[in-house]
Amino acid sequence: MKNNSEDLKTISNVVTDTLAEYLSISQKGDEKVLNQQSPELIAKDLRLEYWLKEGGLNAESAKDLVKNYLANTQHMHHPHYIGHQVAVPHVASGIADYIHGVINNPMSIYEMGPAAATTERFVVNWMLSKIGWFKGKQASDFSQIEDDGGGILTHGGSIANLTAMSAARAAVAPDSWTHGTPNNLVVLASDEAHYSIARALSIMGMGQKCIIPIKTDDLKVMQPEYLQNAYDKAKSQGKKVMAVIANACTTATGLYDPLEAIGKFCNDNKIWFHVDGAHGASALLSNKEKHLLKGIELADSVIWDAHKMLRTSSLCAAVLFKDFKTLGTTFQQKGSYLFHNKEDIGFDSLPYTLECTKAGLGTKLFWVLAAEGEKGLAKYVEDTYKATKEFHDIINKHPHFSCPFKPESNILCFEYKEFGRDNDFQLAIRNTLTQQGKFYITSTEINDVRYLRLTVMNTLTQKTHIEGLLDEIVKVAHRLKQS
Ligand SMILES: Cc1ncc(COP(=O)(O)O)c(C=O)c1O
């Protein structure tokens, strides 16, 4: 390989043809969704050791390499992929990934990627506008208005949550940056908060015991009437409440915490309010579904993953702040926030991110927007949320299955109940399905009861696929019972 433009053309043509075939077969859903081999066999198939020693990849061998690689993947575009909350990526997003891979512009310094930096700022403004935190006339208005919100994109929701928690700490205990975190800081959250929150707090030296659990209902939705008591108790013990964290929606069930009531409590008591909208903030795009996020504008920070419900390839997450000045204090004690220095062209986001070198993440989301428009993305959210409610009704009507709740989003839990309740049995069903590779679903626990779990990410997943899934589960369950 000469590593020149000719190689780029010939090899990418071969790869594109192979990927196109893969996509088409995956979408038809005739083959397995997952075929898991051991790492030893995969290493052999891919000839990892050979390539390491010999090098010399060319267009011909690239075809074999990519074919063998694709044979060992989770087929996200398959209608039977109903597993984790990871986007079935839009083709447009994959193409943006390719462009970045070729040009490699680390855009947190404007001069290292002016187009990528501009596009990130544009999509961040667009996301802020959906919460009501953007004061410009249109997303391409880059002048900083006094009451504007602000935000940046990160490589994933976990980093976005860590950034938001650091911002909350900077607001409550600005000296932490220099002197370390005071040992009396606590946060109030339900025990359904995503584990990346506990990790963030531990990384920040607070230890995950700093989370004071707020009572939830039977379905793990936070009950805001318990906040006052928890707050008063924490204060009486000499603790300082750094933040309240709400889920929009929770990972396990896809149900939304009541943001408005939680937000009012936080605003009344001047407590930082963080909304983890990694999965569910995308409902803001839909006039039908945005009621689920009523009160989100009361937050101080919100995270929102485009690589979950905005059809963007991993990773592309946003951490958004009500007050743009927050960006300046998060990773420094006395930060100033100055995207626009009059003498310099453009804006450097480097001082405001945890990450130093950063990919052109906004470009991936922008390409999806460019393909679908915001209306197309709103429709995607509506279609997946609606389909999940229909799937709920099908499952609940089946004599051998029941669902613990009617879904609010595109996450659905259910159990196989023909032989009574047995956590290990549900898990055995899920594991057998995964080994067979015909369907890919997950499982979760709610109040110590294990359920099977679907996340409907693919608009190709239809009623017939769910009926097929139920038939398969019944077969698997009967076989397991006999063995
Ligand atoms: C509610 C919630 N928050 C945060 C995260 C972490 O996001 P990421 O996987 O992008 O790091 C997830 C991931 O599933 C999530 O469901």
Ligand as a Chemical Component Dictionary entry (heavy atoms), coordinates in Angstrom:
data_LIG
# 
_chem_comp.id                   LIG 
_chem_comp.type                 NON-POLYMER 
_chem_comp.pdbx_formal_charge   0 
_chem_comp.three_letter_code    LIG 
# 
loop_
_chem_comp_atom.comp_id 
_chem_comp_atom.atom_id 
_chem_comp_atom.alt_atom_id 
_chem_comp_atom.type_symbol 
_chem_comp_atom.charge 
_chem_comp_atom.model_Cartn_x 
_chem_comp_atom.model_Cartn_y 
_chem_comp_atom.model_Cartn_z 
_chem_comp_atom.pdbx_ordinal 
LIG C1 C1 C 0 -29.280 7.136 31.581 1  
LIG C2 C2 C 0 -27.875 6.935 31.072 2  
LIG N1 N1 N 0 -26.919 7.820 31.416 3  
LIG C3 C3 C 0 -25.652 7.690 30.992 4  
LIG C4 C4 C 0 -25.275 6.637 30.196 5  
LIG C5 C5 C 0 -23.832 6.505 29.758 6  
LIG O1 O1 O 0 -23.714 6.878 28.448 7  
LIG P1 P1 P 0 -22.481 6.359 27.516 8  
LIG O2 O2 O 0 -22.723 4.897 27.321 9  
LIG O3 O3 O 0 -22.643 7.166 26.288 10 
LIG O4 O4 O 0 -21.214 6.624 28.244 11 
LIG C6 C6 C 0 -26.231 5.692 29.808 12 
LIG C7 C7 C 0 -25.865 4.545 28.952 13 
LIG O5 O5 O 0 -26.632 3.674 28.665 14 
LIG C8 C8 C 0 -27.570 5.849 30.257 15 
LIG O6 O6 O 0 -28.530 4.972 29.936 16 
# 
loop_
_chem_comp_bond.comp_id 
_chem_comp_bond.atom_id_1 
_chem_comp_bond.atom_id_2 
_chem_comp_bond.value_order 
_chem_comp_bond.pdbx_ordinal 
LIG C1 C2 SING 1  
LIG C2 N1 SING 2  
LIG C2 C8 DOUB 3  
LIG N1 C3 DOUB 4  
LIG C3 C4 SING 5  
LIG C4 C5 SING 6  
LIG C4 C6 DOUB 7  
LIG C5 O1 SING 8  
LIG O1 P1 SING 9  
LIG P1 O2 DOUB 10 
LIG P1 O3 SING 11 
LIG P1 O4 SING 12 
LIG C6 C7 SING 13 
LIG C6 C8 SING 14 
LIG C7 O5 DOUB 15 
LIG C8 O6 SING 16 
# 
